[in-house]
């Protein structure tokens, strides 16, 4: 293990402690309220929303896989170089998400609603790019499933984060047990995570600022999660 890899290992441990910390009291109360609202919504409505999100995400996965270059062979770049390549990609995707958030936020209700699939597409595409840079083959179903678990880890409640992190940290053992995502949990966790911000984005006059700021930070959260998860997988191969 070289000096940079030792630093990365320390970064991963610090990140792991950070994401395992419970959310603030306000966030926990908000989650409880959202869970209560979800209980009031009829199962048929949940089923329709879940199926819609499932089809949307799967379409994005197919499109992202087609437009993403083949994986980078591990020997071509050092971990330091791969990290920098991902950071360069983040600059591009974060800028795109920020502009998109400002534009849809300024457009009022209808444009604000359009932000959901657009931002989802930007996030998933970034994850495909990150996977390729770190040397993982997104043409494989298991790697696309792994990408969805990274997404879920970044945008979930305390309990779901712990559950998802366990799956990711034990991926070689767990992947054979996973036929598909729990799409109901996937859409509810993501929707609840961004719910308050996206409601503020619909407010006339405030939407553009909130949309730009929110999308900027959501991309940062996703990138931090993706980088540390893929670094963790790589570091595990170095120590085995």
C-alpha positions in Angstrom: 0.0 0.0 0.0 1.5 3.3 -1.1 1.2 6.7 0.6 -1.8 7.8 -1.4 -3.6 4.5 -0.8 -3.0 4.8 2.9 -4.6 8.3 2.8 -7.5 6.9 0.8 -8.0 4.2 3.4 -8.2 6.8 6.2 -10.6 8.9 4.1 -12.9 5.9 3.7 -13.0 5.2 7.4 -13.8 8.9 8.1 -16.5 8.8 5.5 -18.0 5.6 6.9 -18.2 7.1 10.4 -19.8 10.2 8.8 -22.6 8.4 7.0 -23.3 6.1 9.9 -24.1 9.1 12.2 -27.8 9.5 12.8 -29.5 12.4 11.0 -30.4 15.5 12.9 -33.6 15.5 15.1 -35.3 17.7 12.5 -34.6 15.2 9.7 -35.7 12.3 11.8 -39.0 14.0 12.6 -39.4 14.9 9.0 -38.9 11.2 8.0 -41.5 10.1 10.6 -44.0 12.6 9.2 -43.3 11.3 5.6 -43.7 7.7 6.7 -47.0 8.6 8.2 -48.1 10.3 5.0 -46.9 7.2 3.0 -49.2 5.0 5.2 -52.2 7.2 4.3 -51.5 6.8 0.5 -53.5 3.9 -1.0 -51.4 0.8 -2.0 -52.7 1.2 -5.6 -51.1 4.7 -5.8 -47.8 3.5 -4.3 -47.9 0.7 -6.9 -48.4 3.2 -9.8 -45.7 5.5 -8.6 -43.3 2.7 -7.9 -43.8 1.2 -11.4 -43.3 4.6 -13.0 -40.0 5.3 -11.1 -38.9 1.7 -11.9 -39.5 2.1 -15.6 -37.9 5.6 -15.6 -34.8 4.4 -13.8 -34.4 1.3 -16.0 -34.7 3.5 -19.1 -32.0 5.8 -17.8 -29.8 2.8 -17.0 -30.1 1.5 -20.5 -29.4 4.9 -22.0 -26.5 5.6 -19.7 -24.9 2.3 -20.4 -25.1 2.9 -24.2 -23.5 6.3 -24.0 -20.8 5.4 -21.4 -17.4 4.4 -22.6 -16.0 1.0 -21.8 -14.4 0.5 -18.4 -10.8 1.7 -17.9 -8.4 -1.2 -17.3 -7.1 -1.1 -13.7 -3.5 -1.1 -14.8 -3.9 2.0 -17.0 -4.2 4.5 -14.2 -3.3 4.7 -10.5 -6.0 5.2 -7.9 -4.8 8.8 -7.6 -5.3 9.4 -11.3 -8.7 7.7 -11.3 -9.9 9.9 -8.4 -8.8 13.0 -10.3 -10.7 11.8 -13.4 -13.9 11.3 -11.4 -13.4 14.8 -9.8 -13.2 16.2 -13.3 -16.4 14.4 -14.3 -18.1 15.8 -11.2 -17.3 19.4 -12.3 -19.1 18.8 -15.6 -22.1 17.0 -14.1 -22.4 19.3 -11.1 -22.4 22.3 -13.4 -25.1 20.7 -15.6 -27.2 19.8 -12.6 -26.9 23.3 -11.2 -27.9 25.0 -14.4 -30.8 22.5 -14.8 -32.0 23.1 -11.2 -31.9 26.9 -11.7 -33.8 26.6 -15.0 -36.5 24.3 -13.8 -36.8 26.2 -10.5 -37.3 29.5 -12.3 -40.0 27.9 -14.5 -42.6 27.4 -11.8 -44.7 24.4 -11.0 -44.6 22.5 -14.3 -40.9 23.0 -14.9 -40.2 22.2 -11.3 -41.9 18.9 -11.7 -39.7 18.2 -14.8 -36.6 18.6 -12.6 -37.2 15.1 -11.0 -36.5 12.9 -14.1 -33.8 15.3 -15.4 -31.8 15.4 -12.2 -32.2 11.6 -11.8 -30.8 11.1 -15.3 -27.8 13.4 -14.6 -27.0 11.5 -11.3 -27.2 8.0 -12.9 -25.1 9.0 -15.8 -22.4 10.3 -13.5 -22.4 7.0 -11.6 -21.9 5.1 -14.9 -19.0 7.4 -15.7 -17.5 6.9 -12.2 -17.9 3.1 -12.5 -16.1 3.0 -15.9 -13.2 5.2 -14.5 -12.7 2.9 -11.5 -12.6 -0.1 -13.8 -16.0 -1.7 -13.4 -18.0 -3.1 -16.4 -21.5 -1.5 -16.4 -22.6 -3.8 -19.2 -22.9 -6.4 -16.5 -26.3 -6.5 -14.7 -24.6 -6.9 -11.3 -22.7 -3.6 -11.8 -25.8 -1.7 -12.8 -27.5 -3.1 -9.6 -24.5 -2.0 -7.7 -24.9 1.6 -9.1 -28.5 1.6 -7.8 -27.3 0.7 -4.3 -24.8 3.5 -4.4 -27.6 5.8 -5.3 -29.7 4.4 -2.5 -26.9 4.8 0.0 -26.5 8.5 -0.9 -30.2 9.3 -0.6 -31.8 7.3 2.2 -32.8 7.4 5.8 -30.6 6.2 8.7 -32.0 2.7 8.7 -31.9 2.2 5.0 -28.3 3.6 4.8 -27.1 1.0 7.4 -28.8 -1.8 5.5 -27.5 -0.6 2.1 -23.9 -0.1 3.4 -23.9 -3.7 4.7 -24.9 -5.0 1.2 -22.2 -2.8 -0.5 -19.5 -3.8 2.0 -20.3 -7.5 1.5 -21.1 -7.2 -2.2 -19.5 -10.4 -3.4 -21.6 -12.4 -0.9 -24.8 -10.3 -1.2 -25.1 -9.8 -5.0 -26.2 -13.4 -5.6 -29.2 -12.9 -3.3 -30.4 -9.8 -5.1 -32.6 -10.4 -8.2 -33.7 -6.8 -8.4 -34.1 -3.6 -6.3 -36.8 -3.1 -3.8 -38.4 -0.4 -6.0 -41.0 0.7 -3.5 -38.3 1.4 -0.9 -36.1 2.9 -3.6 -38.6 5.5 -4.7 -39.9 6.3 -1.2 -36.4 6.8 0.3 -35.3 9.0 -2.6 -38.5 11.0 -2.7 -38.6 11.5 1.0 -34.9 12.6 1.1 -35.4 15.4 -1.5 -39.0 16.2 -0.7 -38.6 19.4 1.3 -36.0 20.9 -1.0 -38.0 20.1 -4.1 -41.2 21.6 -2.7 -39.3 24.9 -2.0 -38.1 24.8 -5.6 -41.7 25.2 -6.7 -42.1 28.6 -5.0 -42.1 31.4 -7.5 -39.1 33.7 -7.1 -37.3 31.3 -4.8 -37.3 28.3 -7.0 -34.2 29.1 -9.2 -31.9 29.8 -6.2 -33.2 26.7 -4.3 -33.0 24.5 -7.4 -29.4 25.5 -8.3 -28.2 25.2 -4.6 -30.0 21.9 -4.0 -28.8 20.2 -7.2 -25.2 21.4 -6.6 -25.2 19.8 -3.1 -27.0 16.7 -4.1 -24.4 16.0 -6.8 -21.6 16.5 -4.2 -23.3 14.0 -1.9 -23.6 11.5 -4.6 -20.0 12.0 -5.8 -18.6 11.6 -2.3 -20.6 8.4 -1.8 -19.6 6.9 -5.2 -15.9 7.7 -4.9 -15.6 6.2 -1.4 -17.6 3.1 -2.3 -15.6 2.4 -5.4 -12.3 3.2 -3.6 -13.4 0.8 -0.9 -14.0 -2.0 -3.4 -10.6 -1.4 -4.9 -8.8 -1.2 -1.6 -10.4 -4.5 -0.6 -8.9 -6.2 -3.6 -5.5 -4.8 -2.6 -5.7 -6.3 0.9 -7.0 -9.8 -0.1 
